[in-house]
Amino acid sequence: MKNIIFVGFMGAGKTAISRAIAEELNKTYVSTDGLIEKREGESISAIFEKKGEGYFREVEKSVIKEVCEQDDQVVDTGGGAVLDPENLDTFRKNGIVICLWADPETILARTKKHTHRPLLRTDDPKQRIQKLLEHRRPFYEKADFHVDTTMGNVTVIVERIVRHVTPLAGAYPEKAEERPGLRLWELLLAKLFQKAATPIMVTDSNGGVVFANTRFKRYFKVTGTNVSGRKWVDIVIPRSMRKAVATRFEKILKTSVACQFQVPVPDKNKGEKYFCWTASPLKEDHGLFVMFVGHPATGGRKKLVDIHPATNGEILDVILASSGEYAPDTARHSLRVMSYAASLAERLNMPPESIETLKIASLLHDIGKVAVDGRILLKKGKLEKHEFEEIKKHPGWSVAMIKPVSFLAPILPIVMSHHENYDGSGYPRGIKGKDIPLGARILSIADVYEALTTDRPYRKACTREEAVEILEDAKAWKLDPELTDIFLEMVRNGHLHEEPC
């Protein structure tokens, strides 16, 4: 396996993430700073003070060369390692380079207690961080892949890197997307819901478990080998109650609407306790399935509660929360898009139910990107033709993932069409003008404006004036001209919601 080499500014999370990746892949963890301290017999701070940064960088270069002669390692480098182009060349001879990014405020919060950092010994460390980041940005941008660590926790970030990047290093030769017969909604379960904070299971029409996430398995003390295919009532329901609960399961299948019910669960240590489940049918081409989302009930009941109709809010909340954990940068983008789209929809006096549909579509419009090859999503620079062709599939993949959840049916036309262009040059269907659903035309404007006005790890955001100019140029060929004029008027007058609704 090639080396996986992490670069980036201090406080971006290199050490924690490198160690976790090494443990996950059972590879050797190497810290270049640690090796320097061992060789010199003193701390990095002491080396800087006594011998200067120039001496340190020469020692660092020597250590990097030695480290990169070996393979099968996860390498944690110092924040300034990439300042020497020779080091980057050395990294790439036998490895892939991943740059971790974080905003200055996050870096300051993570490093303010680290008094050993010689570069931050200043009266205004935040300003120092900003200047150093700007100076080093061109060097960091040369990395092969870029990951923003500002909002994601270590576990989520590690999962993303392992899933998307490590195939290039030879860690996992097969991607989940490449397994034959894998249905897209199953990919949604495996990627988004596996690490959800609440227990989730999916059963077939006979009650056999086809999916159970990590939290479910931990809560009910089961493993993958002894849960798949078993009747769900046999796992989570006391023996005396199974027949009654099975009857209620039949009602769920017959009504095909979301419902809630509360049942006792076995607990040898705590005695009788209750669990509340929200069940939502999944109508898939291969049959009817049911997704259960559960949580411990408060104020334990003394009897089995009959099923009753439920709002779909809990299922939707789980989908949104899981997508936010899996891809926090995409989730933040979607929240801002939702805010802008809702602003325009309200200005058009759309009915409240249509605005609500548009909001949900905005939040889920990019969910199909979980099926896109991670190497394409994380690639810096222009995509090759075949790579862009895969990106163009994500609206259809989003629809395929959402479609089994019946109550989300109203958002499907919007999600499918949000990359259609007003002149018919868009994708995936090439429709144009008013044939594009109104919600999709609104979403497209909001999507473009958000992308232009938000910082990315490898480029600064456009100013509001620059974004307005670009949207003016996009009228008639990409964006609905009438809607764009209204939207730009709102921007110029300060009537656009700048915070998520």
C-alpha positions as a Python dict, from the first residue, in 0.01 Angstrom:
ca = {
    (1, 'M'): (0, 0, 0),
    (2, 'K'): (117, 352, -75),
    (3, 'N'): (171, 596, 209),
    (4, 'I'): (-116, 824, 307),
    (5, 'I'): (38, 1161, 390),
    (6, 'F'): (-147, 1436, 574),
    (7, 'V'): (-48, 1800, 534),
    (8, 'G'): (-216, 2117, 650),
    (9, 'F'): (-200, 2394, 904),
    (10, 'M'): (-153, 2331, 1275),
    (11, 'G'): (-486, 2266, 1442),
    (12, 'A'): (-645, 2122, 1126),
    (13, 'G'): (-658, 1779, 1292),
    (14, 'K'): (-366, 1600, 1127),
    (15, 'T'): (-251, 1409, 1436),
    (16, 'A'): (-592, 1287, 1553),
    (17, 'I'): (-708, 1193, 1204),
    (18, 'S'): (-376, 1032, 1104),
    (19, 'R'): (-375, 814, 1416),
    (20, 'A'): (-737, 713, 1360),
    (21, 'I'): (-675, 630, 993),
    (22, 'A'): (-369, 422, 1085),
    (23, 'E'): (-571, 229, 1342),
    (24, 'E'): (-864, 180, 1105),
    (25, 'L'): (-640, 44, 827),
    (26, 'N'): (-396, -135, 1059),
    (27, 'K'): (-105, 68, 920),
    (28, 'T'): (199, 225, 1081),
    (29, 'Y'): (150, 576, 1216),
    (30, 'V'): (449, 809, 1168),
    (31, 'S'): (486, 1165, 1291),
    (32, 'T'): (766, 1357, 1120),
    (33, 'D'): (773, 1609, 1406),
    (34, 'G'): (802, 1322, 1652),
    (35, 'L'): (1095, 1174, 1463),
    (36, 'I'): (1266, 1515, 1450),
    (37, 'E'): (1233, 1556, 1826),
    (38, 'K'): (1371, 1207, 1880),
    (39, 'R'): (1667, 1271, 1651),
    (40, 'E'): (1751, 1612, 1798),
    (41, 'G'): (1678, 1519, 2157),
    (42, 'E'): (1463, 1825, 2222),
    (43, 'S'): (1124, 1971, 2140),
    (44, 'I'): (1030, 2147, 1817),
    (45, 'S'): (990, 2468, 2016),
    (46, 'A'): (1342, 2437, 2154),
    (47, 'I'): (1487, 2369, 1807),
    (48, 'F'): (1321, 2685, 1674),
    (49, 'E'): (1449, 2894, 1963),
    (50, 'K'): (1806, 2765, 1969),
    (51, 'K'): (1881, 2690, 1604),
    (52, 'G'): (1618, 2874, 1403),
    (53, 'E'): (1352, 2775, 1152),
    (54, 'G'): (1605, 2729, 869),
    (55, 'Y'): (1788, 2457, 1059),
    (56, 'F'): (1458, 2290, 1150),
    (57, 'R'): (1344, 2279, 786),
    (58, 'E'): (1667, 2108, 678),
    (59, 'V'): (1626, 1841, 944),
    (60, 'E'): (1261, 1805, 846),
    (61, 'K'): (1356, 1749, 481),
    (62, 'S'): (1603, 1476, 578),
    (63, 'V'): (1349, 1299, 799),
    (64, 'I'): (1081, 1315, 527),
    (65, 'K'): (1316, 1149, 278),
    (66, 'E'): (1386, 867, 521),
    (67, 'V'): (1020, 817, 605),
    (68, 'C'): (912, 807, 241),
    (69, 'E'): (1157, 529, 159),
    (70, 'Q'): (914, 300, 343),
    (71, 'D'): (554, 223, 247),
    (72, 'D'): (232, 115, 415),
    (73, 'Q'): (238, 414, 649),
    (74, 'V'): (9, 697, 754),
    (75, 'V'): (231, 1002, 783),
    (76, 'D'): (149, 1305, 997),
    (77, 'T'): (361, 1602, 882),
    (78, 'G'): (436, 1943, 1026),
    (79, 'G'): (232, 2240, 911),
    (80, 'G'): (517, 2389, 710),
    (81, 'A'): (643, 2071, 545),
    (82, 'V'): (494, 2158, 206),
    (83, 'L'): (671, 2494, 191),
    (84, 'D'): (966, 2314, 33),
    (85, 'P'): (861, 2182, -312),
    (86, 'E'): (1116, 1903, -275),
    (87, 'N'): (919, 1761, 17),
    (88, 'L'): (600, 1745, -188),
    (89, 'D'): (785, 1563, -467),
    (90, 'T'): (916, 1318, -208),
    (91, 'F'): (565, 1258, -71),
    (92, 'R'): (423, 1182, -414),
    (93, 'K'): (686, 926, -512),
    (94, 'N'): (520, 668, -292),
    (95, 'G'): (204, 819, -155),
    (96, 'I'): (-107, 1029, -188),
    (97, 'V'): (-120, 1370, -21),
    (98, 'I'): (-431, 1481, 168),
    (99, 'C'): (-460, 1838, 292),
    (100, 'L'): (-679, 1905, 596),
    (101, 'W'): (-835, 2251, 619),
    (102, 'A'): (-1007, 2449, 894),
    (103, 'D'): (-1106, 2813, 927),
    (104, 'P'): (-891, 3051, 1139),
    (105, 'E'): (-1143, 3063, 1426),
    (106, 'T'): (-1146, 2684, 1455),
    (107, 'I'): (-767, 2664, 1438),
    (108, 'L'): (-734, 2926, 1712),
    (109, 'A'): (-980, 2742, 1935),
    (110, 'R'): (-791, 2416, 1887),
    (111, 'T'): (-443, 2560, 1942),
    (112, 'K'): (-485, 2838, 2199),
    (113, 'K'): (-382, 2610, 2485),
    (114, 'H'): (-78, 2481, 2297),
    (115, 'T'): (181, 2726, 2425),
    (116, 'H'): (458, 2518, 2267),
    (117, 'R'): (363, 2639, 1918),
    (118, 'P'): (650, 2877, 1833),
    (119, 'L'): (474, 3039, 1537),
    (120, 'L'): (177, 3146, 1753),
    (121, 'R'): (372, 3327, 2024),
    (122, 'T'): (230, 3666, 1939),
    (123, 'D'): (-10, 3924, 2085),
    (124, 'D'): (-265, 3854, 1810),
    (125, 'P'): (-254, 3479, 1728),
    (126, 'K'): (-568, 3493, 1512),
    (127, 'Q'): (-416, 3752, 1281),
    (128, 'R'): (-96, 3546, 1272),
    (129, 'I'): (-296, 3236, 1176),
    (130, 'Q'): (-476, 3425, 897),
    (131, 'K'): (-149, 3557, 752),
    (132, 'L'): (21, 3218, 767),
    (133, 'L'): (-278, 3048, 607),
    (134, 'E'): (-280, 3294, 319),
    (135, 'H'): (94, 3253, 273),
    (136, 'R'): (75, 2874, 276),
    (137, 'R'): (-248, 2838, 76),
    (138, 'P'): (-72, 2803, -265),
    (139, 'F'): (143, 2525, -122),
    (140, 'Y'): (-145, 2341, 44),
    (141, 'E'): (-347, 2363, -278),
    (142, 'K'): (-96, 2132, -446),
    (143, 'A'): (-218, 1835, -240),
    (144, 'D'): (-400, 1555, -421),
    (145, 'F'): (-713, 1576, -205),
    (146, 'H'): (-867, 1832, 31),
    (147, 'V'): (-1087, 1771, 336),
    (148, 'D'): (-1251, 2041, 547),
    (149, 'T'): (-1240, 1949, 917),
    (150, 'T'): (-1410, 2262, 1050),
    (151, 'M'): (-1748, 2106, 1133),
    (152, 'G'): (-1705, 1730, 1109),
    (153, 'N'): (-1602, 1515, 1405),
    (154, 'V'): (-1301, 1285, 1379),
    (155, 'T'): (-1507, 968, 1333),
    (156, 'V'): (-1705, 1111, 1041),
    (157, 'I'): (-1397, 1257, 873),
    (158, 'V'): (-1207, 929, 907),
    (159, 'E'): (-1497, 738, 753),
    (160, 'R'): (-1506, 978, 458),
    (161, 'I'): (-1134, 948, 395),
    (162, 'V'): (-1134, 570, 429),
    (163, 'R'): (-1434, 543, 197),
    (164, 'H'): (-1326, 786, -73),
    (165, 'V'): (-948, 825, -73),
    (166, 'T'): (-783, 508, 52),
    (167, 'P'): (-877, 299, -256),
    (168, 'L'): (-608, 500, -435),
    (169, 'A'): (-355, 388, -177),
    (170, 'G'): (-448, 24, -221),
    (171, 'A'): (-622, -14, 114),
    (172, 'Y'): (-963, -110, -21),
    (173, 'P'): (-952, -226, -383),
    (174, 'E'): (-1327, -245, -425),
    (175, 'K'): (-1569, 41, -373),
    (176, 'A'): (-1922, -20, -252),
    (177, 'E'): (-2054, 152, -566),
    (178, 'E'): (-1888, -112, -785),
    (179, 'R'): (-2046, -421, -633),
    (180, 'P'): (-2292, -570, -883),
    (181, 'G'): (-2658, -558, -793),
    (182, 'L'): (-2623, -294, -522),
    (183, 'R'): (-2938, -80, -525),
    (184, 'L'): (-2897, 291, -465),
    (185, 'W'): (-3126, 306, -165),
    (186, 'E'): (-2915, 31, -6),
    (187, 'L'): (-2613, 251, -66),
    (188, 'L'): (-2799, 531, 112),
    (189, 'L'): (-2853, 303, 411),
    (190, 'A'): (-2494, 184, 419),
    (191, 'K'): (-2336, 528, 384),
    (192, 'L'): (-2572, 765, 562),
    (193, 'F'): (-2756, 563, 822),
    (194, 'Q'): (-2488, 318, 936),
    (195, 'K'): (-2343, 566, 1187),
    (196, 'A'): (-2665, 754, 1268),
    (197, 'A'): (-2711, 858, 1630),
    (198, 'T'): (-3041, 671, 1663),
    (199, 'P'): (-3122, 301, 1613),
    (200, 'I'): (-3243, 226, 1260),
    (201, 'M'): (-3349, -100, 1101),
    (202, 'V'): (-3509, -194, 770),
    (203, 'T'): (-3718, -506, 726),
    (204, 'D'): (-3872, -682, 430),
    (205, 'S'): (-4247, -746, 404),
    (206, 'N'): (-4208, -1064, 607),
    (207, 'G'): (-4045, -880, 896),
    (208, 'G'): (-3696, -1010, 822),
    (209, 'V'): (-3419, -762, 901),
    (210, 'V'): (-3226, -655, 590),
    (211, 'F'): (-3039, -365, 751),
    (212, 'A'): (-2950, -264, 1106),
    (213, 'N'): (-2719, 26, 1182),
    (214, 'T'): (-2442, 37, 1438),
    (215, 'R'): (-2649, 208, 1707),
    (216, 'F'): (-2925, -53, 1670),
    (217, 'K'): (-2676, -338, 1707),
    (218, 'R'): (-2518, -181, 2013),
    (219, 'Y'): (-2846, -99, 2181),
    (220, 'F'): (-2993, -445, 2130),
    (221, 'K'): (-2658, -624, 2169),
    (222, 'V'): (-2657, -804, 1834),
    (223, 'T'): (-2398, -840, 1560),
    (224, 'G'): (-2419, -844, 1184),
    (225, 'T'): (-2395, -1222, 1176),
    (226, 'N'): (-2689, -1283, 1407),
    (227, 'V'): (-2928, -1008, 1293),
    (228, 'S'): (-2953, -1030, 913),
    (229, 'G'): (-3261, -1222, 802),
    (230, 'R'): (-3400, -1270, 1153),
    (231, 'K'): (-3748, -1149, 1237),
    (232, 'W'): (-3720, -808, 1394),
    (233, 'V'): (-3977, -892, 1661),
    (234, 'D'): (-3754, -1179, 1775),
    (235, 'I'): (-3470, -934, 1835),
    (236, 'V'): (-3637, -641, 2008),
    (237, 'I'): (-3969, -764, 2147),
    (238, 'P'): (-4024, -982, 2457),
    (239, 'R'): (-4151, -1328, 2369),
    (240, 'S'): (-4490, -1272, 2534),
    (241, 'M'): (-4559, -967, 2318),
    (242, 'R'): (-4436, -1087, 1977),
    (243, 'K'): (-4766, -1206, 1840),
    (244, 'A'): (-4941, -879, 1924),
    (245, 'V'): (-4661, -671, 1776),
    (246, 'A'): (-4652, -887, 1462),
    (247, 'T'): (-5021, -811, 1413),
    (248, 'R'): (-4946, -440, 1429),
    (249, 'F'): (-4667, -488, 1175),
    (250, 'E'): (-4926, -630, 935),
    (251, 'K'): (-5129, -312, 981),
    (252, 'I'): (-4830, -104, 882),
    (253, 'L'): (-4797, -300, 558),
    (254, 'K'): (-5166, -268, 480),
    (255, 'T'): (-5193, 106, 544),
    (256, 'S'): (-4859, 193, 374),
    (257, 'V'): (-4837, 514, 576),
    (258, 'A'): (-4594, 621, 844),
    (259, 'C'): (-4702, 536, 1196),
    (260, 'Q'): (-4572, 522, 1551),
    (261, 'F'): (-4600, 265, 1824),
    (262, 'Q'): (-4445, 195, 2161),
    (263, 'V'): (-4340, -148, 2283),
    (264, 'P'): (-4151, -298, 2577),
    (265, 'V'): (-3801, -422, 2507),
    (266, 'P'): (-3609, -695, 2688),
    (267, 'D'): (-3366, -563, 2948),
    (268, 'K'): (-3220, -803, 3201),
    (269, 'N'): (-3046, -527, 3398),
    (270, 'K'): (-3308, -252, 3417),
    (271, 'G'): (-3630, -447, 3411),
    (272, 'E'): (-3920, -334, 3196),
    (273, 'K'): (-3860, -38, 2967),
    (274, 'Y'): (-4021, 89, 2651),
    (275, 'F'): (-3903, 187, 2307),
    (276, 'C'): (-4082, 419, 2065),
    (277, 'W'): (-4061, 334, 1694),
    (278, 'T'): (-4156, 540, 1392),
    (279, 'A'): (-4216, 313, 1093),
    (280, 'S'): (-4221, 432, 732),
    (281, 'P'): (-4290, 202, 434),
    (282, 'L'): (-4029, 198, 156),
    (283, 'K'): (-4189, 116, -179),
    (284, 'E'): (-3905, -23, -387),
    (285, 'D'): (-3914, -198, -726),
    (286, 'H'): (-3819, -527, -564),
    (287, 'G'): (-4094, -515, -304),
    (288, 'L'): (-4221, -340, 7),
    (289, 'F'): (-3983, -268, 294),
    (290, 'V'): (-4028, -84, 623),
    (291, 'M'): (-3777, 151, 785),
    (292, 'F'): (-3793, 179, 1163),
    (293, 'V'): (-3638, 470, 1353),
    (294, 'G'): (-3641, 429, 1728),
    (295, 'H'): (-3556, 591, 2058),
    (296, 'P'): (-3608, 500, 2424),
    (297, 'A'): (-3947, 615, 2549),
    (298, 'T'): (-3965, 855, 2839),
    (299, 'G'): (-4201, 776, 3123),
    (300, 'G'): (-4238, 402, 3065),
    (301, 'R'): (-4581, 268, 2967),
    (302, 'K'): (-4750, -25, 3133),
    (303, 'K'): (-4926, -154, 2826),
    (304, 'L'): (-4866, -198, 2457),
    (305, 'V'): (-4971, 113, 2265),
    (306, 'D'): (-5168, 69, 1944),
    (307, 'I'): (-5017, 208, 1628),
    (308, 'H'): (-5132, 553, 1520),
    (309, 'P'): (-5058, 779, 1225),
    (310, 'A'): (-4734, 972, 1259),
    (311, 'T'): (-4590, 1277, 1098),
    (312, 'N'): (-4296, 1212, 873),
    (313, 'G'): (-4079, 1457, 1064),
    (314, 'E'): (-3879, 1199, 1256),
    (315, 'I'): (-3784, 1003, 943),
    (316, 'L'): (-3691, 1325, 763),
    (317, 'D'): (-3489, 1447, 1062),
    (318, 'V'): (-3287, 1127, 1060),
    (319, 'I'): (-3216, 1157, 687),
    (320, 'L'): (-3103, 1518, 724),
    (321, 'A'): (-2898, 1459, 1039),
    (322, 'S'): (-2728, 1157, 885),
    (323, 'S'): (-2640, 1342, 566),
    (324, 'G'): (-2500, 1625, 777),
    (325, 'E'): (-2275, 1385, 966),
    (326, 'Y'): (-2166, 1202, 653),
    (327, 'A'): (-2086, 1511, 445),
    (328, 'P'): (-2093, 1825, 663),
    (329, 'D'): (-1964, 2053, 387),
    (330, 'T'): (-2246, 1945, 155),
    (331, 'A'): (-2496, 1981, 438),
    (332, 'R'): (-2388, 2339, 509),
    (333, 'H'): (-2414, 2418, 138),
    (334, 'S'): (-2765, 2271, 128),
    (335, 'L'): (-2877, 2472, 432),
    (336, 'R'): (-2770, 2797, 271),
    (337, 'V'): (-2930, 2698, -59),
    (338, 'M'): (-3252, 2626, 128),
    (339, 'S'): (-3243, 2969, 288),
    (340, 'Y'): (-3194, 3149, -44),
    (341, 'A'): (-3451, 2937, -226),
    (342, 'A'): (-3711, 2993, 46),
    (343, 'S'): (-3649, 3369, 32),
    (344, 'L'): (-3724, 3377, -338),
    (345, 'A'): (-4026, 3148, -302),
    (346, 'E'): (-4173, 3373, -32),
    (347, 'R'): (-4114, 3678, -253),
    (348, 'L'): (-4315, 3500, -526),
    (349, 'N'): (-4597, 3436, -276),
    (350, 'M'): (-4586, 3063, -331),
    (351, 'P'): (-4826, 2857, -114),
    (352, 'P'): (-4681, 2747, 224),
    (353, 'E'): (-4694, 2379, 127),
    (354, 'S'): (-4499, 2450, -193),
    (355, 'I'): (-4236, 2642, 2),
    (356, 'E'): (-4203, 2353, 246),
    (357, 'T'): (-4158, 2110, -45),
    (358, 'L'): (-3891, 2339, -191),
    (359, 'K'): (-3708, 2355, 142),
    (360, 'I'): (-3692, 1977, 170),
    (361, 'A'): (-3580, 1947, -193),
    (362, 'S'): (-3305, 2202, -125),
    (363, 'L'): (-3178, 2003, 170),
    (364, 'L'): (-3171, 1674, -21),
    (365, 'H'): (-3087, 1787, -376),
    (366, 'D'): (-2726, 1660, -362),
    (367, 'I'): (-2781, 1342, -163),
    (368, 'G'): (-2702, 1133, -474),
    (369, 'K'): (-2340, 1244, -449),
    (370, 'V'): (-2283, 969, -193),
    (371, 'A'): (-2281, 737, -497),
    (372, 'V'): (-2024, 942, -688),
    (373, 'D'): (-1666, 816, -686),
    (374, 'G'): (-1495, 999, -400),
    (375, 'R'): (-1186, 1054, -608),
    (376, 'I'): (-1396, 1273, -838),
    (377, 'L'): (-1567, 1463, -557),
    (378, 'L'): (-1234, 1543, -391),
    (379, 'K'): (-1040, 1615, -707),
    (380, 'K'): (-877, 1952, -736),
    (381, 'G'): (-890, 2118, -1076),
    (382, 'K'): (-1086, 2053, -1394),
    (383, 'L'): (-1265, 1721, -1430),
    (384, 'E'): (-1202, 1489, -1722),
    (385, 'K'): (-1496, 1426, -1955),
    (386, 'H'): (-1573, 1081, -1810),
    (387, 'E'): (-1554, 1225, -1458),
    (388, 'F'): (-1804, 1499, -1537),
    (389, 'E'): (-2032, 1237, -1694),
    (390, 'E'): (-2042, 1061, -1357),
    (391, 'I'): (-2112, 1387, -1173),
    (392, 'K'): (-2406, 1445, -1410),
    (393, 'K'): (-2568, 1127, -1283),
    (394, 'H'): (-2614, 1254, -928),
    (395, 'P'): (-2962, 1414, -978),
    (396, 'G'): (-3097, 1080, -1100),
    (397, 'W'): (-2918, 896, -822),
    (398, 'S'): (-3068, 1137, -568),
    (399, 'V'): (-3415, 1058, -699),
    (400, 'A'): (-3349, 683, -693),
    (401, 'M'): (-3242, 707, -329),
    (402, 'I'): (-3534, 924, -219),
    (403, 'K'): (-3809, 758, -424),
    (404, 'P'): (-3873, 460, -192),
    (405, 'V'): (-3967, 704, 88),
    (406, 'S'): (-4319, 770, -37),
    (407, 'F'): (-4388, 1093, 152),
    (408, 'L'): (-4092, 1257, -28),
    (409, 'A'): (-4251, 1205, -371),
    (410, 'P'): (-4337, 1579, -418),
    (411, 'I'): (-3970, 1679, -413),
    (412, 'L'): (-3860, 1436, -685),
    (413, 'P'): (-3926, 1661, -992),
    (414, 'I'): (-3733, 1946, -826),
    (415, 'V'): (-3437, 1728, -731),
    (416, 'M'): (-3423, 1566, -1073),
    (417, 'S'): (-3425, 1900, -1257),
    (418, 'H'): (-3206, 2131, -1049),
    (419, 'H'): (-2919, 2110, -1303),
    (420, 'E'): (-3136, 2174, -1608),
    (421, 'N'): (-3053, 2499, -1790),
    (422, 'Y'): (-3309, 2747, -1914),
    (423, 'D'): (-3188, 2710, -2276),
    (424, 'G'): (-3201, 2328, -2264),
    (425, 'S'): (-2825, 2272, -2234),
    (426, 'G'): (-2840, 2124, -1885),
    (427, 'Y'): (-2875, 1770, -1753),
    (428, 'P'): (-2994, 1500, -1708),
    (429, 'R'): (-3291, 1539, -1948),
    (430, 'G'): (-3208, 1858, -2142),
    (431, 'I'): (-3549, 2019, -2082),
    (432, 'K'): (-3578, 2396, -2109),
    (433, 'G'): (-3775, 2706, -2020),
    (434, 'K'): (-4101, 2665, -1835),
    (435, 'D'): (-4081, 2287, -1886),
    (436, 'I'): (-3838, 2293, -1595),
    (437, 'P'): (-4041, 2278, -1269),
    (438, 'L'): (-4069, 2613, -1094),
    (439, 'G'): (-3910, 2476, -778),
    (440, 'A'): (-3611, 2352, -976),
    (441, 'R'): (-3565, 2690, -1145),
    (442, 'I'): (-3566, 2858, -804),
    (443, 'L'): (-3329, 2597, -658),
    (444, 'S'): (-3088, 2641, -950),
    (445, 'I'): (-3055, 3016, -883),
    (446, 'A'): (-3002, 2961, -510),
    (447, 'D'): (-2751, 2683, -579),
    (448, 'V'): (-2539, 2898, -811),
    (449, 'Y'): (-2546, 3201, -580),
    (450, 'E'): (-2442, 2995, -276),
    (451, 'A'): (-2157, 2831, -465),
    (452, 'L'): (-2026, 3169, -579),
    (453, 'T'): (-2045, 3342, -241),
    (454, 'T'): (-1895, 3073, -18),
    (455, 'D'): (-1529, 3001, 49),
    (456, 'R'): (-1394, 2670, -68),
    (457, 'P'): (-1071, 2516, 64),
    (458, 'Y'): (-892, 2602, -259),
    (459, 'R'): (-1055, 2932, -360),
    (460, 'K'): (-1196, 3244, -200),
    (461, 'A'): (-1562, 3337, -231),
    (462, 'C'): (-1675, 3594, -485),
    (463, 'T'): (-1790, 3928, -352),
    (464, 'R'): (-2160, 3998, -367),
    (465, 'E'): (-2102, 4234, -659),
    (466, 'E'): (-1903, 3970, -849),
    (467, 'A'): (-2173, 3710, -786),
    (468, 'V'): (-2444, 3948, -909),
    (469, 'E'): (-2249, 4008, -1230),
    (470, 'I'): (-2208, 3635, -1292),
    (471, 'L'): (-2579, 3570, -1234),
    (472, 'E'): (-2662, 3853, -1477),
    (473, 'D'): (-2451, 3677, -1740),
    (474, 'A'): (-2623, 3344, -1663),
    (475, 'K'): (-2972, 3476, -1732),
    (476, 'A'): (-3159, 3322, -2025),
    (477, 'W'): (-2905, 3046, -2094),
    (478, 'K'): (-2867, 2887, -1750),
    (479, 'L'): (-3116, 3061, -1522),
    (480, 'D'): (-3476, 3173, -1560),
    (481, 'P'): (-3434, 3545, -1648),
    (482, 'E'): (-3751, 3666, -1474),
    (483, 'L'): (-3677, 3479, -1151),
    (484, 'T'): (-3312, 3585, -1163),
    (485, 'D'): (-3408, 3952, -1191),
    (486, 'I'): (-3630, 3919, -884),
    (487, 'F'): (-3359, 3733, -693),
    (488, 'L'): (-3093, 3991, -780),
    (489, 'E'): (-3324, 4272, -674),
    (490, 'M'): (-3355, 4098, -336),
    (491, 'V'): (-2978, 4065, -312),
    (492, 'R'): (-2917, 4431, -394),
    (493, 'N'): (-3184, 4547, -147),
    (494, 'G'): (-3066, 4318, 132),
    (495, 'H'): (-3392, 4118, 139),
    (496, 'L'): (-3227, 3777, 108),
    (497, 'H'): (-3223, 3551, 413),
    (498, 'E'): (-2853, 3516, 494),
    (499, 'E'): (-2907, 3253, 764),
    (500, 'P'): (-3073, 2911, 727),
    (501, 'C'): (-3447, 2918, 788),
}
